Structure formats: structure tokens, C-alpha cells
Amino acid sequence: MKRSHIWAVAALLAAGTIVGGPPNVSAATEPGLEPLYAVAVTEDGIAFRVATGGCTRVEDFRADVRHEGGAAHMALMRTKPDHCKGFFPEGAEMFLPRLAIGLERSAPVVIENPLVDPPVGPRR
């Protein structure tokens, strides 16, 4: 994993909220969008945290991108449900490289998914 990817995931874990400097990050309420616990937009890609029962993989998501007003608007959709029964209140970290989803390295990105708080679980 590239050093920049590691830093993006580390920032997500530390912050637990939206992180990521200049790119515009917003939440919407459109049905079908995967709720995100956190998201970071970097020059290398999009790091995000989602709910999981233990079987969620990055391949289980589709990134729908449309270009509008000088920015890339991206919606993350889960294409395969996670039916596992594990308890992971912090969710799972995912990373999509910009090149893999057709985003230019410096293009501003608007994330259309709703941001939600992770569930509160029992303390260990």
C-alpha cells in the first residue's frame, strides 16, 4: 500500500469524521446511496468507512461518477450485501484509487453519500 493511502486511512481512523482538505465533500439523502461513517478525498483516491458484518470488500461497491460544474460528483453504491454476523461498530475501511474510477488526480470531488455516525457498541 502506498504511503499516501496509509495516511488517508490513518486519518479516517483518528478523526472518525470527514477529512481531506480542499475537495468539496457533501452529504445527500438520495435513496440507494451507501451511508458512510467517514470519507477522505486525496490526490490518490477516495478512502471511506462503511458498515460491515465482517465480509465487506471494496469490490462490493460501485462508484457512479458524473462531471458537473467543474467537479466530479461521486455516489457509492453497495452492489453486494454483507450477510455476515460479526460485530464491527467502527465499520470497515475501503480505498478506491482515482484512476480506477476515472477521476483526474487534481479534480475536485463531491461525495453524494450521506454521512452517518457509527453505531455505539458495548465497551471492551
LOVEXLO-340434 format. One record per residue (C-alpha): z negated, x, y; residue number from 1. Coordinates in steps of 0.25 Angstrom, whole numbers. Layout:
N
SITE       w       u       v   fifi
SITE       Z       X       Y    NUM
...
END
This chain:
124
SITE       w       u       v   fifi
SITE       0       0       0      1
SITE       4       5      14      2
SITE      -8       9      23      3
SITE      -4      -1      33      4
SITE      -5     -12      22      5
SITE     -19      -7      18      6
SITE     -23      -8      33      7
SITE     -18     -22      34      8
SITE     -25     -27      22      9
SITE     -38     -20      26     10
SITE     -37     -27      40     11
SITE     -36     -40      33     12
SITE     -48     -37      25     13
SITE     -56     -32      36     14
SITE     -52     -43      46     15
SITE     -51     -55      38     16
SITE     -42     -61      49     17
SITE     -29     -60      56     18
SITE     -26     -45      59     19
SITE     -13     -38      63     20
SITE     -11     -34      78     21
SITE       2     -38      85     22
SITE       9     -48      75     23
SITE       6     -63      78     24
SITE      -2     -69      67     25
SITE      -4     -84      68     26
SITE      -8     -95      58     27
SITE      -2    -109      56     28
SITE      -5    -121      48     29
SITE       8    -123      41     30
SITE       6    -128      27     31
SITE      10    -119      15     32
SITE       6    -106      22     33
SITE      -4     -98      15     34
SITE     -17     -97      22     35
SITE     -20     -83      26     36
SITE     -34     -77      27     37
SITE     -29     -65      35     38
SITE     -16     -59      39     39
SITE     -11     -45      45     40
SITE       2     -43      50     41
SITE       6     -28      51     42
SITE      19     -20      52     43
SITE      20     -18      37     44
SITE      17     -33      33     45
SITE       8     -45      32     46
SITE      -6     -44      26     47
SITE     -13     -57      23     48
SITE     -24     -62      15     49
SITE     -24     -75       7     50
SITE     -32     -84      -3     51
SITE     -32     -79     -17     52
SITE     -37     -83     -31     53
SITE     -34     -69     -35     54
SITE     -19     -70     -39     55
SITE     -13     -70     -25     56
SITE      -2     -59     -23     57
SITE       7     -56     -11     58
SITE      19     -61     -20     59
SITE      13     -75     -19     60
SITE      17     -76      -5     61
SITE      30     -79       3     62
SITE      31     -75      17     63
SITE      40     -84      25     64
SITE      45     -77      38     65
SITE      53     -83      49     66
SITE      56     -76      62     67
SITE      54     -83      75     68
SITE      51     -79      89     69
SITE      52     -64      86     70
SITE      41     -65      76     71
SITE      41     -67      61     72
SITE      33     -79      56     73
SITE      28     -78      42     74
SITE      22     -88      33     75
SITE      15     -84      20     76
SITE      17     -94       9     77
SITE      10     -93      -5     78
SITE      20     -94     -16     79
SITE      11     -93     -28     80
SITE      -3     -99     -28     81
SITE     -15     -91     -33     82
SITE     -21     -99     -44     83
SITE     -32     -88     -48     84
SITE     -46     -92     -46     85
SITE     -52     -79     -40     86
SITE     -61     -80     -28     87
SITE     -56     -71     -17     88
SITE     -61     -77      -4     89
SITE     -55     -65       4     90
SITE     -41     -68      -2     91
SITE     -30     -58      -5     92
SITE     -23     -48       4     93
SITE      -8     -49       4     94
SITE       3     -40      11     95
SITE      17     -43      14     96
SITE      26     -31      19     97
SITE      34     -35      31     98
SITE      47     -30      24     99
SITE      45     -39      12    100
SITE      44     -52      21    101
SITE      55     -48      31    102
SITE      47     -44      43    103
SITE      50     -33      52    104
SITE      39     -23      54    105
SITE      36     -26      68    106
SITE      40     -41      68    107
SITE      28     -50      74    108
SITE      23     -59      63    109
SITE      17     -73      64    110
SITE       9     -77      51    111
SITE      10     -92      50    112
SITE       0     -94      39    113
SITE     -14    -100      42    114
SITE     -26     -90      43    115
SITE     -38     -95      36    116
SITE     -52     -90      33    117
SITE     -54     -85      18    118
SITE     -64     -94      10    119
SITE     -79     -90      11    120
SITE     -83     -86      -3    121
SITE     -97     -82      -9    122
SITE    -102     -69      -4    123
SITE    -103     -58     -15    124
END
